[in-house]
Amino acid sequence: MRLVSMGEVDEQFAWDEGERDRTLKWWTEAHVRFFARLGINVDQATEMVL
């Protein structure tokens, strides 16, 4: 487990997590949508627990 900003999440992490098409683009969009449904706005500086 590690704490990084959304902007620091890399392609390898997205691939290793294995969701959907495994791209960083998909991972980022999916997580932005998920947090938006919870009323949380995220951007490149938002800290994420990976």
TASUL-V648916 format. One record per pair of residues at least 12 apart in sequence whose C-alpha atoms are under 10 Angstrom apart, sorted by the first residue. I is the first residue (numbers start at 1). J is the second residue. D is the distance in whole Angstrom. If there is no record, write none. Layout:
# TASUL-V648916
i-><I & I>
j-><J & J>
d-><D & D>
This chain:
# TASUL-V648916
i-><1 & 1 & 2 & 2 & 2 & 3 & 3 & 3 & 3 & 4 & 4 & 4 & 4 & 4 & 4 & 5 & 5 & 5 & 5 & 5 & 5 & 5 & 5 & 5 & 6 & 6 & 6 & 6 & 6 & 6 & 6 & 6 & 6 & 6 & 6 & 6 & 7 & 7 & 7 & 7 & 7 & 7 & 7 & 8 & 8 & 8 & 8 & 8 & 9 & 9 & 9 & 9 & 9 & 9 & 10 & 10 & 10 & 10 & 10 & 11 & 11 & 11 & 11 & 12 & 13 & 13 & 14 & 14 & 14 & 15 & 17 & 28 & 28 & 28>
j-><49 & 50 & 48 & 49 & 50 & 47 & 48 & 49 & 50 & 45 & 46 & 47 & 48 & 49 & 50 & 42 & 43 & 44 & 45 & 46 & 47 & 48 & 49 & 50 & 28 & 31 & 32 & 42 & 43 & 44 & 45 & 46 & 47 & 48 & 49 & 50 & 28 & 43 & 44 & 45 & 46 & 47 & 48 & 44 & 45 & 46 & 47 & 48 & 24 & 27 & 28 & 44 & 48 & 50 & 23 & 24 & 25 & 27 & 28 & 23 & 24 & 25 & 27 & 24 & 27 & 50 & 26 & 27 & 28 & 27 & 50 & 42 & 43 & 44>
d-><7 & 5 & 8 & 6 & 5 & 6 & 6 & 5 & 6 & 9 & 8 & 5 & 5 & 7 & 7 & 10 & 9 & 6 & 5 & 5 & 4 & 6 & 9 & 10 & 8 & 10 & 10 & 8 & 7 & 5 & 6 & 5 & 6 & 6 & 9 & 10 & 9 & 8 & 4 & 6 & 8 & 9 & 9 & 8 & 9 & 10 & 9 & 9 & 8 & 9 & 9 & 9 & 9 & 8 & 9 & 7 & 10 & 10 & 10 & 6 & 5 & 8 & 9 & 8 & 9 & 8 & 8 & 6 & 9 & 9 & 10 & 10 & 10 & 10>
